[in-house]
């Protein structure tokens, strides 16, 4: 776990890398956050090797589309089981399916395995509706990839909400009980 300053020490990382878009936004907001460097994690199962090292809520992020080609980013607790038929009812839509990797990149600018709410920074036209699990918002600390899956940012939930406000993104709460 490192602060931004500690993360930069000894790095030849280009400050134009995708993750710096998130770091710069959080720094501008004066958010406190920590950066965890790790091997590339593509699934929730992969990420569970880091439990105990990273405190707080861990997420599962689904990029979905419906039959009308509307896009949705659903962020839940990592262990939440998702029934797409039930989710369709909660969202008031029908025929949800997973968005293709090309569609994901087109709308959120990330590749599979790197999906997180931070990717909404790339949705300038606001074509992706964002839904977050109400239970996840009850966590004090949240953990998300900063547009790349070899890093995870831990930040306070209130700072995550400030980040969303700064990019003019609202969220919809969804309950999976």
N, C-alpha and C positions, 0 to 999 in steps of 0.2 A: 504494500500500500504506500503510495507516494503522493505528495502534493504536486501541483503543476511544476513548481520550481525544481523539486527533486527529480521529477520525471525528465526535465530538460537537460539535466547535468550529464555531460558525456555523450549526448545524442547528436547524431548527424541528421536527425529527422528533419525533413523539409517542413517548414511552417505552413506550406501550402497543402499539406496532407489533409485529407477529409476530416480527420478527427480534430484538427486545429480549428475548424469552423465551430465546433462545439466548445472546445476549450476557450476560444476567444469570446464566445457569447456568454459563457458562465463567468469568465473573468470580468467582463464588462459589467455584469450584474453584481459583481462582488460576492458570488456564491462560494461557500466552502465546499470543497469536494476532494475526493481522493481518486487516484488512478491506480488500477491494478493491471499489471502486465502479465500476460499468460499466453499459452499456446492458443491457436485459433480454435474457437468453440463454435460449432455449427448447430448444436442441439441443446435442449435443456439437459438431457442425459450427460452430454459432454461437460456441461458447466457444473454439474453437481460435485465434481472432484474438488471444487474450490469452496464448498460449504465449510463454514467454520473459520475460513480466512476472511471472507466478506460477510459482514453483518447486514441485516436488513432484509427487505423484500426482494425477491428474485422473480423475474418475469418470464412469461412465454408470450411471444408476439406473433400474431397471425395477420398476414396481408391477404385480404379476401376481396372478392368481387361478387356482384349479384347478376341476375339475368339481364338487367338493364345496363350493365357495365359500370355501375357505381362501385367505388372503391372504399374499403374499410380497413383500418388498422385496429386490431383488438389486442389489448394488453391485459393479461391476467396474471394471477399468481402462478408460478411455475408448475405447480401440481394440479391446477384446475383442469378438470376434464371438460371438454367442449363438445357439445352435441350441436352440429350445424343446423339441424332442423329446429331445435329449440332456440338457437341464437337468431335464426331468421325471424321468429316471432318477436323476440325482444327488440330487434332492429327495425321491425316493420317492413321486411323485404322478403324476397323469395329466391330460391335456387342459389344459395351461397356456394362458392367454390374457391379454391386457392388461386390467387393471382400467379401468373407465370413469372419466371425470373426476369424476362424482358419487360413485362408490365411493372413489376416491382422496381426495376431500375428506372424505367420511364417516369414513374410517379413519385418515388421516394429516393432515388439516387443511390440505392444500396443493393448489394447482392444477397442472395439467401444466406442465412447464418448471421447476418449483421443487422437484421431488422430490429428497430427499437423506436420508441416515441421521439428520440432525438432526430430521426430521419425526417420528421415533419418539417424540419428547417428547409428541406429541399422541395417541399410542396408549395411553391410560390403561388400557384393558382388555386390552392385549397380544394383540390379534387379528391382528397382522401378524408373520410369522416373518421374521427378518432374516438374510440370507446375504451375506457379503462375500468377494470374491476374495482368496485367499491371497496372490497376488502384490502386490495393492494394499497389503496390510498390511506388506509389506517396505519400503515407502517411508518415509522419515523424516518427510516433511511430506505432509499430505492437504489437499485443497481441496474444500469443499462449500458449496452455497447454504444460507444460514440462513433457510429457509422463504420466501424471496423470491428471484427470479432476477435481480435487479439488483445483488446483492451476492454476494461469495464470501468465505468465511473460510478462511484458511490456518492450520493448527495442526499440532503434532507428533502423530504417530500415537499415542504413549502418552497424550497429553492427550485425544484423541478416545476412546480406550478408557476413560479416567477419566470422560468425559462419559456414555458408555453405562452404566457402573457406577452413576453418580449417579442415572440414571433407571431403574435396575434392569432393564436390557436386556442380554441375552446376545446374542452373535452366533454364527453358524455359519460356519466357513470352507468355501469351495468352491474347487476347483481346476479351471481350464478347460484344462489341458494336454491 
